[in-house]
């Protein structure tokens, strides 16, 4: 099967519907998804932004919340709830995701984090929230949270951010095809999969 990269930030609103629908769409194209969590904060900081552009540009932010709610409704997700604060601190969730041993568990965990954050308005910075998600998935939370706080995982996440910068990623979700074409945004997922399928024929 073809394989392409799904770069996502747990605080990203548009990554939520993308994470919910990517596997089914990828399967129809014969594409395997490589789940790549990273942090947008360091990238935004280089641009001089202290928070999400949706907070900095109020009209854009109002539209975004309406648009994401509409997207969730169209694909059958629960009603969107705005977490407080927004954006959430996604550091712990990203470290845990990188600690998981395979794509399947990372995908399950990531979708569950998005659901907790945007369908339940839970605070994903809270270790108890993350532990609860892991336990419900049958993944021993105590050991994983310990490993996620270790220096090896911290270095791995820093390397993820560096790699995202090298690829030219500036937002989430971003889809990177086999030939390193970038497609940014939930609404670009279909085109990204078509491109991946065409170049790998």
C-alpha positions as CSV (number, residue, x, y, z in Angstrom):
1,X,0.0,0.0,0.0
2,X,1.0,3.6,-0.5
3,X,2.0,5.6,2.5
4,X,1.8,9.3,3.3
5,X,2.3,11.5,6.4
6,X,-0.5,13.2,8.4
7,X,1.1,16.0,10.4
8,X,-1.3,17.2,13.2
9,X,-1.2,19.3,16.3
10,X,-3.6,18.3,19.1
11,X,-4.6,21.9,19.7
12,X,-5.6,22.3,16.0
13,X,-9.4,22.5,15.4
14,X,-9.2,21.5,11.8
15,X,-7.1,18.5,12.6
16,X,-10.0,17.1,14.6
17,X,-12.3,16.3,11.6
18,X,-9.2,15.3,9.5
19,X,-8.2,12.7,12.1
20,X,-11.7,11.4,12.2
21,X,-12.0,10.7,8.5
22,X,-8.5,10.1,7.2
23,X,-8.2,6.4,7.7
24,X,-11.4,5.5,5.9
25,X,-10.5,7.8,3.0
26,X,-6.9,6.6,2.8
27,X,-8.1,2.9,2.7
28,X,-10.2,3.7,-0.4
29,X,-7.1,5.0,-2.1
30,X,-4.9,2.1,-1.0
31,X,-2.8,4.5,1.1
32,X,-1.3,3.8,4.5
33,X,-1.3,6.8,6.9
34,X,1.8,7.7,8.9
35,X,0.6,9.7,12.0
36,X,3.0,12.5,12.8
37,X,2.1,14.6,15.9
38,X,4.1,17.8,16.4
39,X,3.8,21.2,18.0
40,X,2.9,24.4,16.2
41,X,3.8,26.7,19.1
42,X,7.6,26.9,18.3
43,X,6.7,27.6,14.6
44,X,4.2,30.3,15.6
45,X,6.8,31.8,17.9
46,X,9.2,32.3,15.1
47,X,6.5,34.3,13.3
48,X,6.1,36.5,16.4
49,X,2.7,35.0,17.4
50,X,2.1,34.3,21.1
51,X,-1.1,32.4,20.4
52,X,-3.3,30.9,17.7
53,X,-3.9,33.1,14.6
54,X,-7.6,32.4,15.3
55,X,-7.3,34.3,18.5
56,X,-5.3,37.1,17.0
57,X,-7.7,37.7,14.1
58,X,-11.2,37.8,15.7
59,X,-13.3,37.6,12.5
60,X,-11.2,34.7,11.3
61,X,-11.6,33.0,14.6
62,X,-15.4,33.4,14.6
63,X,-15.6,31.9,11.1
64,X,-13.3,29.0,12.1
65,X,-15.5,27.9,15.0
66,X,-18.6,28.0,12.8
67,X,-16.8,26.2,10.0
68,X,-15.4,23.4,12.1
69,X,-18.8,22.9,13.7
70,X,-20.3,22.6,10.3
71,X,-17.6,20.2,9.2
72,X,-18.2,18.0,12.2
73,X,-21.9,18.0,11.5
74,X,-21.4,17.0,7.9
75,X,-19.3,13.9,8.8
76,X,-21.4,12.8,11.8
77,X,-19.2,13.9,14.7
78,X,-20.7,15.0,18.0
79,X,-21.5,18.7,18.3
80,X,-18.3,20.8,18.6
81,X,-17.5,22.2,22.0
82,X,-14.9,24.9,22.4
83,X,-12.3,23.9,25.0
84,X,-11.1,26.4,27.6
85,X,-8.5,27.6,27.3
86,X,-8.0,27.7,23.6
87,X,-5.6,26.7,22.3
88,X,-5.0,23.8,24.6
89,X,-1.5,23.0,25.8
90,X,-0.8,19.9,23.7
91,X,2.7,19.1,24.9
92,X,1.8,16.0,27.0
93,X,-0.6,14.5,24.4
94,X,2.1,14.9,21.7
95,X,4.7,13.2,23.8
96,X,2.4,10.4,24.6
97,X,1.5,9.9,21.0
98,X,5.1,9.6,20.0
99,X,5.7,7.1,22.8
100,X,3.1,4.7,21.5
101,X,4.6,1.7,19.7
102,X,2.7,1.5,16.4
103,X,0.5,3.5,14.0
104,X,-2.7,1.7,15.1
105,X,-2.4,2.7,18.8
106,X,-1.2,6.2,17.9
107,X,-4.3,6.7,15.6
108,X,-6.7,5.4,18.3
109,X,-5.1,7.5,20.9
110,X,-5.0,10.6,18.7
111,X,-8.7,10.3,17.7
112,X,-9.6,9.9,21.4
113,X,-7.7,12.9,22.4
114,X,-9.5,15.0,19.8
115,X,-12.8,13.7,20.9
116,X,-12.1,14.5,24.6
117,X,-10.9,18.0,23.6
118,X,-13.5,19.1,21.1
119,X,-16.6,16.9,21.8
120,X,-16.3,16.9,25.6
121,X,-14.3,20.2,26.2
122,X,-11.8,18.3,28.4
123,X,-8.4,19.8,29.2
124,X,-5.9,17.6,27.5
125,X,-3.1,19.2,29.5
126,X,-4.4,17.3,32.5
127,X,-2.5,14.0,33.0
128,X,-5.6,12.5,34.4
129,X,-7.5,13.1,31.2
130,X,-4.7,11.5,29.1
131,X,-4.4,8.6,31.6
132,X,-8.2,8.0,31.3
133,X,-7.9,7.9,27.5
134,X,-5.0,5.4,27.7
135,X,-6.8,3.2,30.2
136,X,-10.0,3.1,28.1
137,X,-7.9,2.0,25.1
138,X,-6.3,-0.8,27.2
139,X,-2.9,0.8,27.3
140,X,-1.2,0.9,30.8
141,X,-1.1,4.6,31.5
142,X,1.3,4.8,34.4
143,X,4.2,3.3,32.4
144,X,3.5,5.2,29.3
145,X,3.2,8.6,31.0
146,X,6.5,8.0,32.7
147,X,8.2,7.2,29.4
148,X,6.5,10.2,27.8
149,X,8.2,12.5,30.3
150,X,11.6,11.0,29.7
151,X,14.5,12.8,27.9
152,X,14.3,10.4,24.9
153,X,10.7,11.3,24.1
154,X,11.4,15.0,24.7
155,X,14.2,14.8,22.1
156,X,12.0,12.9,19.7
157,X,9.3,15.7,19.9
158,X,11.9,18.4,19.3
159,X,13.1,16.4,16.2
160,X,9.5,16.3,15.0
161,X,9.2,20.0,15.1
162,X,12.5,20.4,13.3
163,X,11.4,18.0,10.6
164,X,8.1,19.9,10.2
165,X,10.1,23.1,9.8
166,X,12.4,21.4,7.2
167,X,9.3,20.3,5.2
168,X,7.9,23.8,5.2
169,X,4.9,23.0,7.5
170,X,3.3,26.1,8.9
171,X,-0.1,24.9,10.1
172,X,-2.2,21.8,10.8
173,X,-3.4,19.5,9.5
174,X,-0.8,19.1,6.8
175,X,-0.5,16.1,4.5
176,X,2.9,15.2,3.0
177,X,2.9,12.9,0.0
178,X,5.6,10.4,-1.0
179,X,7.3,13.1,-3.2
180,X,7.0,15.6,-0.3
181,X,4.2,17.7,-1.8
182,X,2.4,19.6,1.0
183,X,-1.3,19.9,1.3
184,X,-2.5,22.1,4.1
185,X,-5.9,21.9,5.7
186,X,-8.7,19.5,6.3
187,X,-10.3,20.5,3.0
188,X,-7.1,19.4,1.1
189,X,-7.2,15.8,2.3
190,X,-9.0,14.4,-0.7
191,X,-6.6,16.2,-3.1
192,X,-3.6,14.9,-1.1
193,X,-4.7,11.3,-1.4
194,X,-5.4,11.6,-5.1
195,X,-1.9,13.1,-5.6
196,X,-0.3,10.3,-3.5
197,X,-2.2,7.7,-5.5
198,X,-1.2,9.2,-8.9
199,X,2.5,9.5,-8.1
200,X,2.8,6.0,-6.7
201,X,1.2,4.2,-9.7
